[in-house]
Amino acid sequence: MTQIAWIIYIPLQIIWLPVSILAATWVGYKQIWHSRKLGLSQTAVEIINGRWTAHIFGLRDDFAAKQLAAALPNNSTLGLRLTLFPLMVAKFIAGHPILYPTLPDDDQASIANLVFSRSARIDALIKTYCSQATQFVVLGAGLDTRAYGPLTTHNMTMFELDQPRIQKSKRDALARAGLNGDHVHYIEIDFAQPDWHLALRTSAYDPARKTIFLWEGVSLYLNAGIVHATLNSIRQISAPGSVVIADFYGERMLNLANKTAMKHTLSMTDEQIGFGLDLKTGPGDTLAALAVATGYKLGRYHLMGTAHRKGAFMAIAAFEVGDVPA
Ligand SMILES: C[S@@+](CC[C@H](N)C(=O)[O-])C[C@H]1O[C@@H](n2cnc3c(N)ncnc32)[C@H](O)[C@@H]1O
């Protein structure tokens, strides 16, 4: 069936191309211009659209992302459907996605599949640690939907931290999407403020309990000083056995994101590329050095895209506080 899917997909995609281009332009317009107008994050929409796509194509279950993506004022899931329609037909025929979206092995991962690869590896790391943790803190939560899915069955106290405007807009969209956030403690913070952690400490958060901190898709937009200070602050308010699960980016990704057009697009919503790591030579040592410098032990990690001649573009790592039992 995969061959038949390709035979139908190629001419369909050619005929459909004008619709795909118009629909993708509409999605981009909503994502960039409406985010700018509303003072929201365009990168958060980019990520939830990746998770929406993964769900629609059967790559990863995320019903909440499907619902939330459709309830955002700065997004168009109809536009996404129209853009991806030929690939959806091909997936229907083949019984699995062809070409896009895909989930390659770590070494073969590409920037085009970044969100799919990242979500899957992070899900696996959360699964590894969640039997020991009783709190789950999403740092720079944006439109992340982990607190509204299967993780809710693990009885962890849940926290989402982000900038006030982003968080208010998310809560409004959650209500429109019919997703219940009553169990989530929403905390307004800005990592650029050195005392951001006080808001967490004075909430229902208990520093004596083992906690999973998820810091996904955020360090890239901060400078090195803030990344180091934030990791240090988290460690200081964490019980031994806690873990920070985070993604970090290599030069390959930074160079792409810093290209003029992308830089200009990001600047429209006051977002910019900041922190990166040298993932080309000795990436494991580089990650371990960051973990040690900020007071952690490097746990499991993934290096994505190592088959490329320029090395990995992304690392996903667990930074452990004190001893984490195996
Ligand atoms: C690309 S989004 C990722 C969102 C989410 N972690 C996910 O994976 O879906 C980046 C998020 O980081 C947040 N962020 C960026 N800079 C921040 C800062 N200085 N303080 C707090 N949050 C920040 C943005 O508001 C946005 O929600």
The ligand as an ORCA input file, in Angstrom:
! r2SCAN-3c Opt
* xyz 0 1
  C       8.686     27.556     21.928
  S       7.637     27.888     23.269
  C       7.678     26.299     24.050
  C       6.486     26.095     24.895
  C       6.368     24.732     25.567
  N       7.450     24.455     26.459
  C       6.208     23.631     24.570
  O       7.136     22.834     24.375
  O       5.137     23.564     23.956
  C       8.656     28.885     24.323
  C       7.958     29.294     25.610
  O       8.929     29.863     26.475
  C       8.356     30.971     27.121
  N       9.410     31.903     27.511
  C      10.340     32.469     26.721
  N      11.092     33.328     27.424
  C      10.621     33.303     28.691
  C      10.968     33.992     29.890
  N      11.971     34.896     29.918
  N      10.278     33.704     31.003
  C       9.266     32.806     30.996
  N       8.881     32.121     29.887
  C       9.544     32.396     28.753
  C       7.442     31.583     26.075
  O       6.456     32.406     26.670
  C       6.868     30.345     25.412
  O       5.684     29.933     26.017
*
